[in-house]
Amino acid sequence: MNRALALMLLLTATPLAHPMAQEAQKPEMAKMTLKVGDVAPDFTLLSNEWKKVKLSDFRGQKNVFLAVYVLAFTGG
């Protein structure tokens, strides 16, 4: 009887624990909204020569173009 009760409690608690485990694994992301004319936040990326480049390195230049190639080094 005690084993059956414990098994029933375990089975009913399992679906409740699963969503909580997923919430704990989600990485925190900063929520930021920019409007036209706002200064973009500084960030660092790798250049095509594998050197670190910061957005602030280009401050004061007229135009900055950022190209992102999704899946550039994969077969997909």
C-alpha positions as CSV (number, residue, x, y, z in Angstrom):
1,M,0.0,0.0,0.0
2,N,2.8,2.5,0.9
3,R,4.7,1.6,-2.2
4,A,1.6,2.1,-4.4
5,L,0.9,5.5,-2.8
6,A,4.6,6.6,-3.2
7,L,4.5,5.5,-6.8
8,M,1.3,7.4,-7.5
9,L,2.8,10.6,-5.9
10,L,5.9,10.2,-7.9
11,L,4.0,9.8,-11.2
12,T,1.8,12.8,-10.5
13,A,4.7,15.1,-9.5
14,T,6.8,14.2,-12.5
15,P,4.9,16.4,-15.1
16,L,4.9,19.3,-12.6
17,A,8.7,19.1,-12.1
18,H,9.5,19.0,-15.9
19,P,8.4,22.6,-16.8
20,M,10.2,23.9,-13.7
21,A,13.4,22.2,-14.8
22,Q,13.1,23.8,-18.3
23,E,12.7,27.3,-16.8
24,A,15.8,26.8,-14.7
25,Q,17.9,25.9,-17.9
26,K,16.8,28.9,-19.9
27,P,19.7,31.5,-20.2
28,E,19.0,35.0,-19.1
29,M,18.8,37.4,-22.0
30,A,18.9,41.2,-21.8
31,K,15.7,42.8,-23.0
32,M,16.6,45.9,-24.9
33,T,14.7,48.0,-27.4
34,L,16.3,50.6,-29.6
35,K,14.7,53.3,-31.6
36,V,16.0,54.9,-34.8
37,G,18.8,57.3,-33.8
38,D,19.7,55.5,-30.6
39,V,23.3,54.7,-30.0
40,A,23.9,50.9,-30.4
41,P,25.3,49.1,-27.4
42,D,28.9,48.1,-27.6
43,F,29.7,44.5,-28.5
44,T,32.7,42.4,-29.6
45,L,32.8,40.0,-32.5
46,L,35.5,38.1,-34.5
47,S,36.5,39.5,-37.8
48,N,37.2,37.5,-40.9
49,E,40.8,37.4,-39.8
50,W,39.8,35.9,-36.4
51,K,40.7,39.1,-34.5
52,K,38.4,40.6,-31.9
53,V,36.7,43.8,-33.1
54,K,34.5,46.0,-31.0
55,L,31.7,48.2,-32.4
56,S,33.2,51.1,-30.4
57,D,36.4,50.8,-32.6
58,F,34.4,52.3,-35.4
59,R,32.8,55.2,-33.4
60,G,33.1,58.5,-35.3
61,Q,33.2,56.8,-38.8
62,K,30.3,57.7,-41.1
63,N,28.8,54.2,-41.8
64,V,29.3,50.8,-40.2
65,F,28.0,47.7,-42.0
66,L,27.5,44.5,-40.1
67,A,27.1,41.3,-42.2
68,V,26.0,38.1,-40.4
69,Y,26.2,34.9,-42.3
70,V,24.1,32.3,-40.5
71,L,25.4,28.7,-41.0
72,A,28.4,30.1,-43.0
73,F,30.7,27.3,-42.0
74,T,28.2,24.4,-42.1
75,G,26.7,22.3,-44.8
76,G,23.2,23.6,-44.0
